[in-house]
Amino acid sequence: MTIAPDTAVRVATGDATGGPPSGRARTKYAEGREFVLMVTAMMAMGAISIDLLLPALKDMRREFHMVPGSPRITWVITSYFLGLAVGPWFFGPPSDRYGRKPLFYCGLALYVAAALAAVFAPNFETLVAARFLWGLAAGAPRALTLAMVRDRYSGELMARLMSLIMAVFILVPVLAPTLGAALLKIAPWRIVFWVPMVWALGLAVWARRMPETLDPTLRRPATSGAVRRAIGAVVRTRETVCFGLAVAFLFGVMSGYLSSSELIFDKVYNKLSWFPMLFGLVAIMLGLGSLISAHFVGRFGLVPWIKRVATISMVVTTGFVVMVLMAHGHPPMWLFVFGLCLLMPSLQGLIPNCNTAAMVPLGHIAGTASAIIGTVSTAGGALIGSAIAGRFDQTIRPFAFGALACVTASTLCIMIGVQGHKAANVAR
């Protein structure tokens, strides 16, 4: 089942929803608007497993006898990201042989089992292990949604669609912390593990309408030799390597923000009760960044737009660091939040587009390519984010310096990737 080109254009540009015309009977499989919403819900499985529990970190420290403000608790986030880095290998390459849908259901089953293990974890070490398995399971929607979209779209059309999906997806971090804080008022803190499990079970029912997007003629044998050849094709594609590394550094900033934000609002500003609202405000700006990117990528082209936004993000990050230095690591909270509202959307304008640029040359091995990109970006970003959070010193400096280092590295990777893209076009 494929989406007709005119429907695809309407979906990606936002001129229409892409749903079936009025009066037409509902089809057996999701298409148009429903396909986009379903892919977004699949991607949201990973985000809700992180953002919903952020207000519960203080309760977790108390439960596991940690000192107030201990950064050790952030391992419930870091271990999840590390599992998320490994997970795509269990689902991406096999999906090139067996199709996307069967592997997605395998991931859902493990996701529910890991969530249950986290609910009943008797100690912190067991919880960290459960979170690793949970992240591994979330590698299924992470790898397969990217492959599903690549199965149907390419180039700027794919980039615009991914940006629109990300804009809707941002609703999760906008709402999840507030929902988590509300749930903690009426239930024990482990409720933040039950809700994602219910989400996954609901999606398992809805996904029965998900079509198999992989063309049977493009299926590849699931042999070690085929996987090695696919990996070789990925690592030999300079633009894929460079844009993939750029995503890793950018995700490092995002991961560092996720791991540090609760500590910053609590220990630097003594405003922990404001955390869900301020976190949601920054998330809204992330959504605006995705919408802006979706609009302009069609106007300027995928790679030229990436180059423009990389320059903007470098300038904004430098200004953010200067602001922090001038305030000796303690800028007023309103100024810090304002800086985040400029910095994070510029990064959000890069991540989905760099992902798309990395995938464009590799449509014939989309499952394996998405696994490699997912592993490098998630593992690298998680470790960078953990390092940033681990250096917390009661100021904003570690986050600011970490952001500057990551954005500088990603900008260099992007510039090399742009040159690789130009060289590939000349060769073609």
KEMAR-289385 format. One record per residue (C-alpha): x, y, z negated; residue in one letter. Coordinates in steps of 0.5 Angstrom, whole numbers, padded with zeros to 4 digits, always signed. Example, Ala and Ser with C-alpha at 12.3 -4.5 7.8 and 13.67 -1.06 7.14 Angstrom:
<atoms>
+0025-0009-0016a
+0027-0002-0014s
</atoms>
This chain:
<atoms>
+0000+0000+0000m
+0003+0007+0002t
+0001+0014+0002i
+0000+0017+0008a
+0004+0023+0010p
-0001+0028+0010d
-0003+0026+0003t
+0004+0026+0001a
+0005+0033+0003v
-0001+0035-0001r
+0001+0032-0007v
+0008+0034-0007a
+0006+0041-0005t
+0001+0042-0010g
-0004+0044-0004d
-0009+0038-0006a
-0009+0033-0011t
-0008+0027-0006g
-0014+0024-0008g
-0018+0020-0003p
-0023+0025+0000p
-0030+0026-0003s
-0035+0020-0001g
-0030+0015+0000r
-0030+0009-0005a
-0025+0008-0010r
-0019+0004-0007t
-0016-0002-0010k
-0010+0001-0012y
-0008+0008-0015a
-0006+0013-0009e
-0005+0020-0009g
-0007+0024-0016r
-0007+0017-0019e
-0001+0015-0017f
+0003+0021-0019v
-0001+0021-0026l
+0001+0014-0027m
+0008+0015-0025v
+0008+0020-0030t
+0005+0016-0036a
+0010+0011-0034m
+0016+0016-0035m
+0013+0019-0041a
+0014+0012-0045m
+0021+0014-0046g
+0020+0021-0049a
+0014+0019-0053i
+0018+0014-0057s
+0023+0020-0059i
+0019+0026-0059d
+0014+0023-0064l
+0018+0021-0069l
+0022+0028-0070l
+0018+0031-0075p
+0019+0024-0079a
+0026+0024-0080l
+0026+0027-0087k
+0021+0022-0089d
+0026+0017-0086m
+0032+0020-0090r
+0028+0019-0096r
+0026+0012-0095e
+0033+0009-0093f
+0036+0013-0099h
+0040+0018-0095m
+0042+0025-0097v
+0038+0031-0095p
+0040+0033-0088g
+0044+0027-0087s
+0046+0027-0079p
+0046+0019-0080r
+0039+0019-0079i
+0040+0021-0072t
+0042+0014-0070w
+0035+0012-0069v
+0035+0017-0063i
+0042+0015-0061t
+0041+0007-0061s
+0035+0008-0057y
+0039+0012-0052f
+0044+0007-0052l
+0039+0002-0050g
+0036+0006-0045l
+0043+0006-0042a
+0043-0001-0041v
+0036-0003-0040g
+0036-0001-0032p
+0041-0007-0031w
+0035-0012-0033f
+0030-0009-0029f
+0033-0005-0023g
+0037-0010-0019p
+0032-0015-0020p
+0027-0011-0018s
+0030-0010-0011d
+0029-0018-0010r
+0022-0019-0014y
+0019-0012-0013g
+0018-0007-0018r
+0011-0009-0021k
+0013-0016-0025p
+0019-0013-0028l
+0015-0007-0030f
+0011-0012-0034y
+0017-0015-0037c
+0019-0009-0040g
+0012-0007-0043l
+0012-0014-0046a
+0019-0012-0049l
+0017-0005-0051y
+0011-0007-0055v
+0015-0013-0059a
+0021-0008-0060a
+0016-0003-0063a
+0013-0008-0068l
+0020-0010-0070a
+0021-0002-0072a
+0015-0002-0076v
+0017-0008-0080f
+0024-0006-0081a
+0026-0007-0088p
+0032-0003-0088n
+0036+0002-0083f
+0041-0003-0080e
+0035-0007-0077t
+0031-0001-0075l
+0037+0002-0071v
+0037-0005-0068a
+0030-0005-0066a
+0031+0002-0063r
+0036-0001-0059f
+0032-0006-0056l
+0026-0001-0056w
+0031+0003-0051g
+0033-0003-0047l
+0025-0004-0046a
+0024+0003-0044a
+0030+0002-0039g
+0024-0001-0034a
+0020+0005-0033p
+0026+0009-0033r
+0029+0005-0027a
+0023+0003-0024l
+0019+0010-0023t
+0025+0013-0020l
+0025+0007-0015a
+0018+0007-0014m
+0018+0014-0012v
+0024+0013-0008r
+0020+0007-0004d
+0015+0012-0002r
+0019+0019-0001y
+0025+0022+0001s
+0029+0028+0001g
+0026+0035-0001e
+0019+0032-0001l
+0022+0027-0006m
+0025+0033-0010a
+0019+0037-0010r
+0015+0031-0013l
+0020+0029-0018m
+0020+0036-0020s
+0012+0036-0021l
+0012+0030-0024i
+0017+0033-0029m
+0013+0039-0030a
+0007+0034-0033v
+0012+0030-0036f
+0014+0036-0041i
+0007+0036-0044l
+0010+0030-0048v
+0015+0034-0052p
+0010+0040-0052v
+0005+0036-0056l
+0009+0030-0059a
+0012+0033-0065p
+0006+0037-0067t
+0002+0030-0066l
+0007+0027-0070g
+0007+0032-0076a
-0001+0032-0076a
+0000+0024-0076l
+0004+0024-0082l
-0001+0028-0086k
-0006+0022-0086i
-0001+0016-0085a
+0005+0013-0087p
+0011+0015-0083w
+0011+0009-0079r
+0005+0011-0076i
+0010+0014-0071v
+0012+0007-0068f
+0005+0005-0068w
+0002+0010-0063v
+0008+0009-0057p
+0006+0002-0058m
-0002+0003-0057v
+0001+0008-0051w
+0004+0002-0048a
-0002-0003-0048l
-0006+0002-0045g
-0002+0003-0039l
-0001-0004-0038a
-0009-0005-0037v
-0008+0002-0032w
-0002-0001-0029a
-0006-0007-0026r
-0008-0001-0020r
-0001+0000-0019m
+0001-0002-0012p
+0007-0006-0011e
+0012+0000-0007t
+0017-0005-0005l
+0017-0007+0003d
+0017-0014+0003p
+0022-0013+0009t
+0027-0009+0004l
+0028-0014-0001r
+0035-0017-0003r
+0037-0023-0006p
+0038-0023-0013a
+0045-0026-0013t
+0052-0023-0016s
+0055-0022-0009g
+0049-0018-0007a
+0049-0014-0013v
+0056-0013-0013r
+0056-0010-0005r
+0050-0006-0008a
+0054-0003-0013i
+0060-0002-0008g
+0056+0002-0004a
+0054+0006-0010v
+0061+0008-0012v
+0063+0009-0005r
+0058+0015-0004t
+0061+0021-0007r
+0055+0025-0007e
+0051+0020-0011t
+0057+0019-0016v
+0058+0027-0017c
+0051+0028-0018f
+0050+0022-0022g
+0055+0025-0027l
+0052+0032-0027a
+0046+0029-0029v
+0050+0025-0035a
+0053+0032-0037f
+0046+0035-0037l
+0043+0030-0041f
+0048+0031-0046g
+0046+0038-0047v
+0039+0035-0048m
+0041+0030-0052s
+0045+0034-0057g
+0039+0039-0057y
+0034+0033-0059l
+0039+0031-0064s
+0041+0037-0067s
+0034+0041-0067s
+0031+0039-0073e
+0038+0040-0077l
+0038+0047-0074i
+0031+0049-0076f
+0032+0046-0083d
+0039+0048-0085k
+0041+0054-0081v
+0034+0057-0081y
+0030+0054-0087n
+0024+0054-0082k
+0023+0046-0082l
+0015+0047-0082s
+0016+0051-0076w
+0020+0046-0072f
+0014+0043-0068p
+0011+0049-0066m
+0018+0052-0064l
+0020+0045-0061f
+0014+0045-0057g
+0015+0053-0054l
+0022+0050-0051v
+0018+0044-0048a
+0013+0049-0045i
+0019+0053-0042m
+0022+0046-0039l
+0015+0045-0036g
+0016+0052-0033l
+0023+0050-0030g
+0020+0044-0027s
+0015+0048-0023l
+0019+0053-0021i
+0024+0048-0018s
+0018+0044-0015a
+0017+0051-0011h
+0023+0053-0009f
+0027+0047-0007v
+0022+0047-0001g
+0024+0054+0001r
+0031+0053+0000f
+0033+0046+0001g
+0035+0041-0004l
+0042+0041-0004v
+0042+0049-0003p
+0037+0050-0009w
+0042+0045-0014i
+0048+0050-0012k
+0044+0056-0014r
+0041+0053-0020v
+0048+0051-0022a
+0051+0058-0022t
+0045+0060-0026i
+0045+0055-0031s
+0053+0057-0032m
+0052+0064-0033v
+0046+0063-0038v
+0050+0058-0042t
+0056+0063-0042t
+0051+0068-0045g
+0048+0064-0050f
+0055+0062-0053v
+0057+0069-0053v
+0051+0071-0057m
+0052+0065-0062v
+0060+0068-0063l
+0058+0075-0064m
+0053+0072-0069a
+0058+0068-0072h
+0054+0062-0071g
+0048+0065-0074h
+0044+0069-0069p
+0037+0071-0072p
+0032+0065-0070m
+0028+0069-0065w
+0034+0070-0061l
+0037+0063-0062f
+0030+0061-0059v
+0030+0066-0054f
+0037+0063-0052g
+0034+0056-0051l
+0028+0059-0047c
+0033+0061-0042l
+0038+0055-0043l
+0034+0049-0043m
+0029+0051-0037p
+0035+0052-0032s
+0038+0045-0034l
+0031+0042-0033q
+0031+0045-0026g
+0038+0041-0024l
+0036+0034-0027i
+0031+0032-0023p
+0034+0035-0017n
+0041+0032-0018c
+0037+0025-0019n
+0034+0026-0013t
+0040+0028-0009a
+0044+0022-0012a
+0038+0017-0010m
+0037+0020-0003v
+0043+0016+0001p
+0041+0009-0002l
+0034+0008-0001g
+0036+0001+0001h
+0038-0001-0006i
+0034+0004-0010a
+0033-0001-0016g
+0041-0002-0017t
+0042+0005-0015a
+0037+0008-0020s
+0040+0003-0025a
+0047+0005-0024i
+0045+0013-0025i
+0041+0011-0031g
+0046+0008-0034t
+0051+0013-0033v
+0047+0019-0035s
+0044+0016-0041t
+0050+0013-0044a
+0054+0019-0043g
+0049+0024-0045g
+0047+0020-0051a
+0054+0019-0053l
+0055+0027-0052i
+0049+0029-0056g
+0051+0024-0062s
+0058+0028-0062a
+0055+0034-0062i
+0050+0033-0067a
+0055+0029-0071g
+0059+0036-0071r
+0054+0040-0074f
+0057+0045-0079d
+0051+0049-0082q
+0052+0053-0076t
+0049+0054-0068i
+0057+0053-0066r
+0057+0046-0065p
+0051+0046-0060f
+0053+0052-0056a
+0060+0050-0055f
+0058+0043-0053g
+0053+0046-0048a
+0058+0050-0045l
+0063+0044-0044a
+0057+0040-0041c
+0055+0045-0036v
+0062+0047-0034t
+0063+0040-0033a
+0056+0039-0029s
+0057+0045-0025t
+0064+0042-0022l
+0061+0035-0021c
+0055+0039-0017i
+0060+0043-0013m
+0064+0037-0011i
+0057+0033-0009g
+0055+0039-0005v
+0062+0038-0001q
+0060+0031+0000g
+0053+0032+0002h
+0056+0037+0007k
+0061+0032+0010a
+0056+0026+0010a
+0052+0030+0014n
+0057+0032+0019v
+0059+0024+0020a
+0052+0023+0021r
</atoms>
